Amino acid sequence: HLPAELLPEALSVTREIKDESSRANALRGLAQHLPTELLQGALESIWSLNENYFRSNALQGFLPYLEKLSIPFSKWRKILDDLA
């Protein structure tokens, strides 16, 4: 658990992880600790994952927080497709 002031840096470092599996796991774990203002950026990072399996893995960590975010309909379709 990191202090709140380090969470933006943690998200930035997570985005730089080259291995998609590791990046997905890191995003999934980080989601529960991020304030709402960082969740949107973290969710955007998920779309950089090429493999559907890794995107769905990362998205699972975001499920409890999706209602707090402003998500366009096209992204909702993508989220539902990835999770299906």
Backbone as a printed PyTorch tensor [residue, N CA C, xyz], in Angstrom:
tensor([[[  0.8440,  -1.1820,   0.0000],
         [  0.0000,   0.0000,   0.0000],
         [  0.8860,   1.2400,   0.0000]],

        [[  0.6040,   2.1070,  -0.9310],
         [  1.3970,   3.3210,  -1.0990],
         [  0.6540,   4.5300,  -0.5500]],

        [[  1.3910,   5.5300,  -0.1300],
         [  0.7400,   6.7860,   0.2360],
         [  0.0630,   7.3910,  -0.9990]],

        [[ -0.9950,   8.1300,  -0.7890],
         [ -1.7800,   8.7050,  -1.8910],
         [ -0.9350,   9.5410,  -2.8410]],

        [[  0.0660,  10.2270,  -2.3340],
         [  0.8730,  11.0840,  -3.1980],
         [  1.7530,  10.2880,  -4.1690]],

        [[  1.9380,   9.0060,  -3.9280],
         [  2.7460,   8.1750,  -4.8290],
         [  1.9180,   7.4080,  -5.8620]],

        [[  0.6040,   7.4460,  -5.7470],
         [ -0.2490,   6.6880,  -6.6660],
         [ -0.1290,   7.1420,  -8.1230]],

        [[ -0.0410,   8.4500,  -8.4120],
         [  0.1680,   8.8250,  -9.8270],
         [  1.4580,   8.2430, -10.4030]],

        [[  2.4980,   8.2330,  -9.6100],
         [  3.7670,   7.6650, -10.0700],
         [  3.6480,   6.1480, -10.2480]],

        [[  2.9330,   5.4930,  -9.3540],
         [  2.7300,   4.0440,  -9.4710],
         [  1.9890,   3.7170, -10.7650]],

        [[  0.9940,   4.5220, -11.1030],
         [  0.2550,   4.3060, -12.3490],
         [  1.1700,   4.5300, -13.5470]],

        [[  1.9890,   5.5530, -13.4920],
         [  2.9220,   5.8340, -14.5740],
         [  3.9060,   4.6860, -14.7760]],

        [[  4.4400,   4.1590, -13.7030],
         [  5.3770,   3.0330, -13.7770],
         [  4.6660,   1.7960, -14.3180]],

        [[  3.4420,   1.5810, -13.9030],
         [  2.6630,   0.4350, -14.3700],
         [  2.4700,   0.4920, -15.8780]],

        [[  2.2310,   1.6740, -16.4070],
         [  2.0390,   1.8350, -17.8570],
         [  3.2850,   1.4640, -18.6480]],

        [[  4.4380,   1.5320, -18.0350],
         [  5.6970,   1.2660, -18.7240],
         [  6.1010,  -0.2040, -18.6990]],

        [[  5.3570,  -1.0400, -18.0070],
         [  5.6760,  -2.4710, -17.9560],
         [  5.4960,  -3.0540, -19.3550]],

        [[  6.5250,  -3.6660, -19.8710],
         [  6.5070,  -4.1900, -21.2490],
         [  5.6640,  -5.4560, -21.3880]],

        [[  5.7960,  -6.3720, -20.4450],
         [  5.0670,  -7.6380, -20.5030],
         [  3.5820,  -7.3880, -20.2310]],

        [[  2.7240,  -7.7240, -21.2080],
         [  1.2970,  -7.4250, -21.0880],
         [  0.6300,  -8.1530, -19.9240]],

        [[  1.0300,  -9.3610, -19.6670],
         [  0.4540, -10.1020, -18.5570],
         [  0.7600,  -9.4030, -17.2320]],

        [[  1.9940,  -8.9990, -17.0630],
         [  2.3990,  -8.3090, -15.8350],
         [  1.7350,  -6.9440, -15.7250]],

        [[  1.6180,  -6.2300, -16.8540],
         [  0.9640,  -4.9160, -16.8420],
         [ -0.5130,  -5.0670, -16.4820]],

        [[ -1.1710,  -6.0740, -17.0330],
         [ -2.5890,  -6.3150, -16.7190],
         [ -2.7690,  -6.6250, -15.2380]],

        [[ -1.9080,  -7.4730, -14.7050],
         [ -2.0000,  -7.8110, -13.2800],
         [ -1.7530,  -6.5960, -12.3990]],

        [[ -0.7930,  -5.7700, -12.7920],
         [ -0.4940,  -4.5630, -12.0150],
         [ -1.6660,  -3.5830, -12.0630]],

        [[ -2.2570,  -3.3950, -13.2410],
         [ -3.4160,  -2.5030, -13.3550],
         [ -4.5870,  -3.0220, -12.5350]],

        [[ -4.8030,  -4.3190, -12.6050],
         [ -5.8950,  -4.9180, -11.8410],
         [ -5.7080,  -4.6810, -10.3410]],

        [[ -4.5130,  -4.8980,  -9.8410],
         [ -4.2450,  -4.7140,  -8.4250],
         [ -4.2580,  -3.2610,  -7.9950]],

        [[ -3.8400,  -2.3870,  -8.8850],
         [ -3.7700,  -0.9630,  -8.5660],
         [ -5.1510,  -0.3180,  -8.5150]],

        [[ -6.0920,  -0.8490,  -9.2740],
         [ -7.4280,  -0.2400,  -9.3930],
         [ -8.0810,   0.0260,  -8.0380]],

        [[ -7.9780,  -0.8810,  -7.1270],
         [ -8.6600,  -0.7290,  -5.8400],
         [ -8.0660,   0.3680,  -4.9630]],

        [[ -6.8800,   0.8350,  -5.3080],
         [ -6.2000,   1.8380,  -4.4960],
         [ -6.2550,   3.2380,  -5.1010]],

        [[ -6.7010,   3.3400,  -6.3470],
         [ -6.6660,   4.6220,  -7.0390],
         [ -7.8870,   5.4780,  -6.7150]],

        [[ -7.6620,   6.7810,  -6.5480],
         [ -8.8020,   7.6860,  -6.4160],
         [ -9.5000,   7.8090,  -7.7700]],

        [[-10.7270,   8.2690,  -7.7590],
         [-11.5290,   8.3560,  -8.9800],
         [-10.8120,   9.1150, -10.0950]],

        [[-10.1120,  10.1910,  -9.7460],
         [ -9.4600,  10.9870, -10.7880],
         [ -8.3410,  10.2320, -11.5030]],

        [[ -7.7840,   9.1950, -10.9100],
         [ -6.7490,   8.3860, -11.5730],
         [ -7.3280,   7.1320, -12.2200]],

        [[ -8.5110,   6.7370, -11.8150],
         [ -9.1240,   5.5280, -12.3820],
         [ -9.3520,   5.6610, -13.8840]],

        [[ -9.7840,   6.8400, -14.3150],
         [-10.0540,   7.0440, -15.7400],
         [ -8.7860,   6.8140, -16.5580]],

        [[ -7.6740,   7.3670, -16.1230],
         [ -6.4110,   7.1750, -16.8270],
         [ -5.9470,   5.7290, -16.8010]],

        [[ -6.1760,   5.0750, -15.6810],
         [ -5.7950,   3.6630, -15.5740],
         [ -6.6400,   2.8140, -16.5180]],

        [[ -7.9230,   3.1320, -16.5990],
         [ -8.7960,   2.4000, -17.5140],
         [ -8.3350,   2.5940, -18.9540]],

        [[ -7.9270,   3.8000, -19.3030],
         [ -7.4200,   4.0550, -20.6460],
         [ -6.1780,   3.2120, -20.9400]],

        [[ -5.3930,   2.9360, -19.9340],
         [ -4.1880,   2.1180, -20.1200],
         [ -4.5310,   0.6930, -20.5240]],

        [[ -5.6970,   0.2430, -20.1380],
         [ -6.1170,  -1.1270, -20.4750],
         [ -6.2470,  -1.2970, -21.9830]],

        [[ -6.6620,  -0.2330, -22.6810],
         [ -6.8680,  -0.3590, -24.1290],
         [ -5.5530,  -0.5470, -24.8690]],

        [[ -4.4210,  -0.2900, -24.2130],
         [ -3.1280,  -0.5140, -24.8640],
         [ -2.7250,  -1.9900, -24.8470]],

        [[ -3.4560,  -2.7990, -24.1040],
         [ -3.1780,  -4.2380, -24.0590],
         [ -3.7380,  -4.8860, -25.3230]],

        [[ -2.9170,  -5.6150, -26.0350],
         [ -3.3350,  -6.2090, -27.3090],
         [ -4.1850,  -7.4590, -27.1450]],

        [[ -3.9060,  -8.2530, -26.1330],
         [ -4.6020,  -9.5250, -25.9460],
         [ -5.8930,  -9.3430, -25.1410]],

        [[ -6.9780,  -9.8720, -25.6730],
         [ -8.2760,  -9.8090, -25.0010],
         [ -8.2000, -10.4090, -23.6060]],

        [[ -7.4900, -11.5040, -23.4630],
         [ -7.3740, -12.1650, -22.1540],
         [ -6.7800, -11.2280, -21.1090]],

        [[ -5.7390, -10.4940, -21.4870],
         [ -5.0900,  -9.5850, -20.5480],
         [ -5.9780,  -8.3800, -20.2490]],

        [[ -6.6850,  -7.8700, -21.2780],
         [ -7.6220,  -6.7620, -21.0350],
         [ -8.7170,  -7.1850, -20.0680]],

        [[ -9.2750,  -8.3730, -20.2690],
         [-10.3550,  -8.8210, -19.3770],
         [ -9.8230,  -9.0460, -17.9630]],

        [[ -8.6050,  -9.5190, -17.8290],
         [ -7.9950,  -9.7080, -16.5200],
         [ -7.8830,  -8.3600, -15.8040]],

        [[ -7.3640,  -7.3590, -16.4970],
         [ -7.2120,  -6.0340, -15.9020],
         [ -8.5770,  -5.4270, -15.5820]],

        [[ -9.5360,  -5.5760, -16.4890],
         [-10.8740,  -4.9980, -16.2930],
         [-11.5670,  -5.5450, -15.0480]],

        [[-11.2930,  -6.7710, -14.6890],
         [-11.9350,  -7.3610, -13.5160],
         [-11.6440,  -6.5580, -12.2530]],

        [[-10.4660,  -5.9530, -12.1810],
         [-10.1400,  -5.1240, -11.0280],
         [-10.8970,  -3.8080, -11.0120]],

        [[-11.3840,  -3.3980, -12.1680],
         [-12.0870,  -2.1230, -12.2970],
         [-13.5960,  -2.2450, -12.1450]],

        [[-14.1310,  -3.4390, -12.1760],
         [-15.5860,  -3.6210, -12.1630],
         [-16.2940,  -2.8630, -11.0400]],

        [[-15.8090,  -2.8970,  -9.8030],
         [-16.5320,  -2.1780,  -8.7460],
         [-16.5090,  -0.6530,  -8.8960]],

        [[-15.6590,  -0.1420,  -9.7810],
         [-15.4620,   1.3040,  -9.8770],
         [-15.9620,   1.9020, -11.1910]],

        [[-16.4350,   1.0800, -12.1080],
         [-16.8360,   1.5750, -13.4220],
         [-17.9560,   2.6020, -13.3490]],

        [[-18.8460,   2.4630, -12.4000],
         [-19.9710,   3.4060, -12.3100],
         [-19.5060,   4.8160, -11.9420]],

        [[-18.3210,   4.9580, -11.3930],
         [-17.7830,   6.2680, -11.0190],
         [-17.1580,   7.0020, -12.2050]],

        [[-16.9730,   6.2870, -13.3160],
         [-16.2440,   6.8420, -14.4510],
         [-17.1810,   7.2770, -15.5630]],

        [[-16.7080,   8.2170, -16.3430],
         [-17.4320,   8.6600, -17.5230],
         [-16.9220,   7.8330, -18.7060]],

        [[-17.7250,   6.8690, -19.1130],
         [-17.2950,   5.9350, -20.1520],
         [-18.2330,   6.0460, -21.3420]],

        [[-17.6950,   6.3660, -22.5310],
         [-18.5490,   6.4420, -23.7170],
         [-19.1260,   5.0650, -24.0640]],

        [[-20.2560,   5.1080, -24.7470],
         [-20.9390,   3.8720, -25.1100],
         [-20.0290,   2.9120, -25.8700]],

        [[-19.2000,   3.4310, -26.7740],
         [-18.3130,   2.5590, -27.5590],
         [-17.3410,   1.8010, -26.6480]],

        [[-16.8970,   2.4340, -25.5740],
         [-15.9930,   1.7550, -24.6270],
         [-16.7610,   0.7310, -23.7890]],

        [[-18.0260,   1.0500, -23.4450],
         [-18.8380,   0.0620, -22.7230],
         [-18.9780,  -1.2010, -23.5560]],

        [[-19.2210,  -1.0310, -24.8370],
         [-19.3330,  -2.2030, -25.7260],
         [-18.0290,  -2.9970, -25.7060]],

        [[-16.9060,  -2.2940, -25.7410],
         [-15.6030,  -2.9580, -25.7190],
         [-15.3900,  -3.6910, -24.3970]],

        [[-15.7690,  -3.0540, -23.2970],
         [-15.6390,  -3.6730, -21.9750],
         [-16.4560,  -4.9590, -21.9070]],

        [[-17.7090,  -4.8750, -22.3390],
         [-18.5810,  -6.0550, -22.2900],
         [-18.0670,  -7.1630, -23.2140]],

        [[-17.5760,  -6.7730, -24.3820],
         [-17.0310,  -7.7530, -25.3150],
         [-15.7920,  -8.4280, -24.7150]],

        [[-14.9020,  -7.6460, -24.1210],
         [-13.6920,  -8.2120, -23.5290],
         [-14.0240,  -9.1480, -22.3670]],

        [[-14.9810,  -8.7680, -21.5520],
         [-15.3260,  -9.5950, -20.3950],
         [-16.0890, -10.8620, -20.7820]],

        [[-16.7920, -10.7870, -21.9130],
         [-17.5430, -11.9700, -22.3690],
         [-16.5630, -13.0050, -22.8720]]])
